[in-house]
Amino acid sequence: MRGDILFLQDYHKRAASEIVPKIIQNIRKKKNRYVITVAGESGSGKSETGKAIADELEKLGIKSVVLGQDDYFVLPPKSNDLKRREDPEWLGPHVEVRLDVLEHNLIDAIHGKKRNKQTFSRL
């Protein structure tokens, strides 16, 4: 979540150093912003891998913003975990994640909207 301290391990950095060379030409060809997604289970290292990719891109002069899915959960992590255990219908991004807000933030980012208190945050 926003404000979390990320601990990048060597394997996050290695993954980024393998990913970035494969996509850098596509990024440079793009006239507007480029979106990269990292998927996986909770706790699998998506945020760390995303940050490592952002760091690699920064070395090449490309600025980036990491949007973590945890920032879009309806409930805070501990409450969300309890809700999952109590209600099997709660499990899945269609109910526990504000995908509409994430989509709105991505569209704003792609269209060049600058980040402020209203943008790239929970609505």
C-alpha positions in Angstrom: 0.0 0.0 0.0 1.0 3.6 -0.4 3.6 4.4 2.3 4.8 0.8 2.7 8.5 0.3 2.7 9.5 -2.1 0.0 12.5 -4.4 0.3 13.8 -5.2 -3.1 15.7 -8.5 -3.2 18.2 -9.5 -5.8 15.6 -11.6 -7.6 13.3 -8.6 -8.0 16.2 -6.6 -9.5 17.2 -9.6 -11.8 13.6 -9.9 -13.0 13.5 -6.2 -13.8 16.8 -6.3 -15.6 15.5 -9.1 -17.8 12.1 -7.5 -18.4 13.1 -3.9 -19.3 15.4 -4.7 -22.2 12.5 -6.7 -23.8 10.0 -3.8 -23.6 12.2 -0.7 -23.8 11.9 -0.3 -27.6 8.1 -0.5 -27.4 8.1 2.1 -24.6 10.3 4.5 -26.6 8.1 4.1 -29.7 5.0 5.2 -27.8 4.0 8.8 -28.2 2.1 8.8 -25.0 2.4 6.9 -21.7 2.9 3.1 -21.5 1.3 0.8 -19.0 3.0 -2.3 -17.6 1.1 -4.6 -15.4 2.5 -7.2 -12.9 0.1 -9.9 -11.7 0.2 -12.4 -8.9 -1.2 -13.5 -5.6 -1.1 -11.3 -2.5 2.4 -11.3 -1.1 4.0 -12.6 -4.3 6.2 -9.6 -4.8 4.2 -7.6 -7.4 4.9 -4.2 -5.7 8.6 -5.0 -5.4 8.9 -6.2 -9.0 7.0 -3.1 -10.2 9.4 -0.9 -8.2 12.4 -2.7 -9.5 11.1 -2.2 -13.1 10.5 1.5 -12.3 14.1 1.8 -11.0 15.5 0.2 -14.2 13.5 2.6 -16.3 14.7 5.5 -14.3 18.3 4.5 -15.2 17.3 4.9 -18.8 15.7 8.4 -18.2 12.1 7.2 -18.1 10.0 8.3 -15.2 7.2 6.0 -13.9 4.6 5.7 -11.2 3.8 2.4 -9.5 0.1 1.9 -8.7 -0.3 -0.9 -6.2 -3.5 -2.9 -6.2 -3.5 -2.9 -2.4 -4.4 0.8 -2.6 -7.6 -0.1 -4.3 -9.0 -2.7 -1.9 -12.4 -1.8 -0.4 -11.3 -2.8 3.0 -7.8 -2.5 4.7 -5.7 -5.7 4.4 -6.5 -7.2 7.8 -10.2 -6.5 7.5 -10.2 -7.7 4.0 -8.7 -11.0 5.1 -11.3 -11.5 7.8 -14.1 -10.7 5.3 -12.7 -13.3 2.9 -12.7 -15.9 5.7 -16.3 -15.1 6.8 -17.9 -14.6 3.3 -16.7 -16.8 0.4 -18.6 -14.5 -2.0 -16.3 -11.7 -1.1 -13.2 -13.3 -2.7 -12.2 -11.9 -6.0 -11.4 -8.6 -7.6 -15.0 -8.1 -8.7 -16.0 -7.3 -5.1 -13.0 -6.6 -2.9 -11.0 -4.3 -5.3 -12.2 -1.0 -6.6 -11.3 -1.8 -10.2 -13.4 1.2 -11.4 -11.2 3.6 -9.4 -8.0 1.8 -10.7 -9.3 2.0 -14.3 -10.1 5.7 -13.8 -6.6 6.4 -12.4 -5.0 4.5 -15.3 -7.0 6.4 -17.9 -6.0 9.7 -16.3 -2.3 8.6 -16.2 -2.4 7.5 -19.9 -3.9 10.9 -20.9 -1.2 12.8 -19.0 -3.1 14.0 -16.1 -0.7 15.2 -13.3 -0.8 13.6 -10.0 -2.5 15.5 -7.1 -4.5 14.7 -4.0 -7.6 13.8 -6.1 -5.7 11.7 -8.8 -4.2 8.3 -8.3 -5.9 7.7 -5.0 -8.9 6.0 -3.6 -12.1 7.9 -4.5 
